[in-house]
Amino acid sequence: MGFVDAVRTCFRNYVTFSGRAARPEFWWFALFVYGGGLLLGLLDLALFGQTTTVSTETTTAVSSQTTFAPFSLLFGLAVVLPYISVTVRRLHDTDRSGWWYWIALIPLIGVILLIVWLASKGTPSDNRYGPPPNK
């Protein structure tokens, strides 16, 4: 599965939390989410990030930064559910419950463990979540 197919599949299965997802499907979509978020964040910063400095004759200066990020916000809202659902399906492929997604809330160790699980090979035959994703 390539990049475009993975993104299409994840949006087609927008809130499908059942079944299994292969490693390429998950990692291509993760690249889309993080890469798109980075690019749109830079676009938001270029268009809406501004620093205002106010100074008076008494040489007192006040500086503040206001950032408005509509593109990043809309992109984040559009991908949050498909990202969670493909993560749950990826965990299913490794024969783990989708509830293990929440282990990422444990600082450092939880995130590392989740990444290892998501990168590990799925079960080659049917498991309790269905047939392998390539069939």
Stockholm file with secondary structure:
# STOCKHOLM 1.0

chainA/1-135         MGFVDAVRTCFRNYVTFSGRAARPEFWWFALFVYGGGLLLGLLDLALFGQTTTVSTETTTAVSSQTTFAPFSLLFGLAVVLPYISVTVRRLHDTDRSGWWYWIALIPLIGVILLIVWLASKGTPSDNRYGPPPNK
#=GR chainA/1-135 SS CCHHHHHHHHHHTTTCCSSCCCHHHHHHHHHHHHHHHHHHHHHHHHHHCEEEEEECTTCCEEEEEECCCHHHHHHHHHHHHHHHHHHHHHHHHTTCCGGGGGGGGSTTHHHHHHHHHHHSCCCSSCBTTBSCTTC
#=GC SS_cons         CCHHHHHHHHHHTTTCCSSCCCHHHHHHHHHHHHHHHHHHHHHHHHHHCEEEEEECTTCCEEEEEECCCHHHHHHHHHHHHHHHHHHHHHHHHTTCCGGGGGGGGSTTHHHHHHHHHHHSCCCSSCBTTBSCTTC
//
